[in-house]
Amino acid sequence: MTVTLHGREAELAKITRTLERVGSRVGDPAGAVVMLHGASGAGKSALAEAVIAVATQMGFQTFRTACEPFHEGMSYFPVRELVRQITQGRPAGEFVATQFGAASSEVEMAAVSESISADPSSRREAIVATFTNVIMGAYRHGDAQPKILFVDDMEHLDAGSADALICLVSRLAEGPVVILGAYRSDLVADATHPVRPVIASARRMEGVYESHEIRGFDRLGFRSLLEALLGGRTDLPDAVTRKLFDETEGNPLFTRELIRMLCSPDPRSGRVSLRQDGDVWLFEGDIGSWDIPDSVEEVIASRLNLLDVEERRELELAAVVGRRFAFAVLHGLMEAGEDELLQDLEKFLDIDLIRELQTSDESFEFSHGKIRDVLYSQLSGLRKRRLHAQVADVISNLRASSNEDWDALIGEHLYLAAKPVEAFPYLLRAARNAQATGAASEAAALFTKALESSEAVVFEGDDSRASIQLELVNAHIASSEMEEAGRLLAQLTDVAHVPSVRVVALDLLGDVLLFEGETRQALEAYEQSRSLAESLGDTVALCEVLCDLAELHGRQYEQHAGLLPAEAERHRRQYVDHVDAAFEMHRELPPGPLRARTLRNKAKLSRVSGDFATAESLYRQAIDAVDRRVASHRFLVPYAKALRRAGKPADALRYIERVIAWSAQVGSARSQAIGWQYKATFLMTAGADGNSFAEANAAAERALHGHQSIGYVQGIRETQIVLGEIALRMGDRERALEWLRSAASAEAREAREVLEVISAELDANGEEDRAAVIRGALEENAAAL
């Protein structure tokens, strides 16, 4: 029986036109995103295979991967798999160097992605940027082939890989790349599913996104579907066609599997119900006694029951490995010789149970996820546990030859094998690795499983159940799962816990409360943490909470400046005291994010107070304490602000350009908008004529558009202030007031109030020269205002 694509001609034709556009490199953007979605078995995979075949004929390079539950915790698994295929196993940094040059910022970015000194957020950005650089680098020079990247089973997409795809989407103007995705609609209905922001990012780009809902066939098209699946004309009674449709509801996978069953000899009678006579298919069964299974799963199970015991065992082992399985792993699980296993795999290929993947690790996958699901679901719990243990053992022996971190995969199999003590160290290492690379959602899932596995574990060193719960809280906070974090913290802040746990838990509780807008309660939690840290003599905990207190009071000071002077002054004193207290401890801290934070806070205080030389030095130290190759706005923008105030506008602009370049690589709209915002600011303050102010205004408008596209309120407001200042410098007072009034708080209605509030805020943030321009306008127009 020949299986062909049927009934999807319209979808295939439209996607083909998209491939033609991308392949011809005509239009902007150069790439496209095509999503196939629908119910399981509706035909998404068949259409995707047809698309890949067409793309191959057109000269596209084709790469494919799939997401699946067994890769839970393997941060960025689909991304890593695509990178491995494109680079043919070479280290990403080495591959990027051949495309962009050994001294390029892209190579630097690849190095940051592996840096243990870079903060998790920067590593996450570097990982997603390097993924995109690997894909897009070929288009920097010459006429490289267009690419199509197929990501199947996206209902299991992890958050880190979603970020990488969003980055790739944002850079589709750079080269002819098509992202082809397939997912089950019913499993991505939740608005928080990682697939949703990928789709949203593609939709925001004009001419990039197309979506195809794949449904089952209706009655009118069902007979032709049967002929397509059978590969010839049919002469079937209407009653047979009606019964087939009623049972399958037009689902192509269900129909295909049912036809396969009817074409196979009945195990009881040896007869076949469907046979081909010449070029016509006939029905010779007894429809009255026809026992059709109730579901596609039951049909698949009936077909699998035709296999002999050893063949069935091989497929069961493969199902435990996952939707995809490497030959080396399956061979390691089998007692059979290599030739015997290859013969069986070739039989499975012939009867379309599996398909061979064109990958360097000699891998296969089940031709449909349902086949794998049926095999796995029919195993007893005991058998599953035994097989998962075997898989974990084989992968452990093979991992030495792999460049991937398999801790999560081994830990998952041991976890499913009900071997908690053995699973625990793998899961804990994988969780910490995910946390270090900014994959907070995956880290949270792994920490949770590690804790579930820790009941019989004898802890060593600094680890304890409570300390791991604190790491889980951090993961929840990083992934904005504040309810879960708060639930755990309610337990960990209880006096029953040892002080070393409570001091950290109280500080984290302050973070959660601050996120929820509960400033007063956050201050109380921070103060309790500080008091406890002081009594314990815990330098790290004390320094952490002092930084939190400093930053909270600093924000309160800036917000109240110009509105509530007495309240602002109270916060300013607290801010200064906490910054200085944390800074006194910085030499006792190892290089890393906390040391960088103490230095950066002190640098800002020096900048605001006018000590620019000290601020420059401290900012450089802060950057070096983390990783000087990181060009995130979090590190370089404040440094550039100090350089500008120190009278070094060219140096300041150079660092802002680094921020913009970094942000463009990582596809961060927020960081890019911030970069353009400060480029506008620096051009404005250095400007001396209409042309320079016009250039600054264009940069500010670009920043404002970026902030508005993502709804970044603070960025919108700060950029409106810049636009108002530019208008003032150009003599357009009416336009200036319009911008500044938009930026000012609701309490400031009159023009004078607006200018006073804005100038006071700029003063509070160390931007005295900008504040002076506002005050000058206030004085010059005193009568009119």
Buried (B, 14 or more C-beta within 10 A) or exposed (E): BEBEBBBBEEBBEEBBEBBEBBBEEEEEBBBBBBBBBBBBBBBBBBBBBBBBEBBEEBEBBBBBBBBBEBBBBBBBBBBBBBBBBBBEEBEBBEBBBEBBEEEBBBBBBBBBBBBEBBBBBBBBBBBBBBBBBBBBBBBBEEEBEBBBBBBBBBBBBBBBBBBBBBBBBBBBEBBBBBBBBBBBBEBBEEEEBBBBBBBEBBEBBEEBBBEBEBBBBEEEBBBEBBBBBBEBEBEBEEEBBEBBBEBBEBBBBBBBBBBBBBBBEEEEEEEBBBBBEEEBBBBEBEEEEBEBBEBBBBBBBBBBEBBEEEBBBBBBBBBBBBBBBBBBBBBBBBEBEEEEBEEBBEBBBEBBBBBBBEBEBEBBBBBBBBBBBBBBEBBEEEEBBBBBBBBBBBBBEBBEEEEEBBBBBBBBBBBBBBBBEBBBBBBBBBBBBBBBBBBBBBBBBBBBBBBEBBEEBEEEEEBBEBBBBBBBBBBBBBBEBBEBBBEBBEEBBEEEBEBBBBBBBBBBBBBBBBBEEBBEBBBBBBBBBBBBBEEBEBBBBBBBBBBBBBBBBBBBBBBBBBBBEEBBEBBBEBBBBBBBBBBEBBEEBEEBBBBBBBBBBBBBBBBBEEBBEBBBBBBBBBBBBBBBBBBBBBBBBBBBBBBBBBEBBEBBBEBBBBBBBBBBBBBBBBBBBBBBBBBBBBBBBBBEEEEBBBBBBEBBBBBBEBBBEEEBEEBBBBBBBBBBBBBBBBEBBEBBBBBBBBBBBEEBEEBBBBBBBBBBBBBBBBBBEBBEBBBEBBEEBEEEB
